[in-house]
Amino acid sequence: MPADAAPADAPDLPDLPGIPVAAQELGTFLLRYKFGLDEVLTKINILREELAFRGSSNPIEHVSSRLKSVDSIREKATRLGCSLDLASIGAQVLDIAGIRVVCSFIPDAYRVLDMLTVQPDITVRTIKDYIARPKPNGYRSLHAIIDIPVFLSDASHRVPVELQIRTVAMDFWASVEHKIHYKFDRDVPAELLDELNAAARVAHDLDARMAELHRQVHGTA
């Protein structure tokens, strides 16, 4: 989803009268994550508009967000060995709400992460730097789990949101890799895995060369 598009839709909640308590609780649970997405997307849009107003180079190419479906949450909880009650899921499944920020250059990815995580209402749970230390398959990206406060009519809640921040080249590679794994039901032939790994190295070399070209023209990467 582009950053200037409408945020993720709220879960479809029926009228409360006559609806089982469990369904109401699930709807409220998911709504918190939707609001958490809204809060972080607003922060990202504020940064984009401020940088544009100042005439600064905008590090953000595009932004997308997603809220896991109930089936995806259940599948993830089962993989983690997590109980299927909402309290356990909330404590252990930390990527129910997710935002992906795609940047032009590698330094931009770190810059965006810094601009978001220094804000006083954001608490950083974890940061995993798969750019400096890529996964064995060649995957590169910055991953962070942050907590954002959500204020409802009767209470406030800190909601975890997963951030993925990467370059255009990294995002293209990850998209192709995902499609290949989906097609082969994750049983990808070894020769294709080797090609993917080689492509990841080429993408990283492209990132480095484009950042150097940008530095030569503008003085900074």
HELIX and SHEET records of a PDB file:
HELIX    1   1 VAL A   21  ARG A   54  1                                  34    
HELIX    2   2 VAL A   70  LEU A   80  1                                  11    
HELIX    3   3 LEU A   86  GLN A   92  1                                   7    
HELIX    4   4 ILE A  106  THR A  117  1                                  12    
HELIX    5   5 VAL A  168  LYS A  183  1                                  16    
HELIX    6   6 ALA A  190  HIS A  218  1                                  29    
SHEET    1   A 5 ILE A  60  LEU A  67  0                                        
SHEET    2   A 5 ALA A  97  CYS A 103 -1                                        
SHEET    3   A 5 SER A 156  THR A 167  1                                        
SHEET    4   A 5 LEU A 142  PHE A 151 -1                                        
SHEET    5   A 5 THR A 123  ASP A 129 -1                                        
END                                                                             
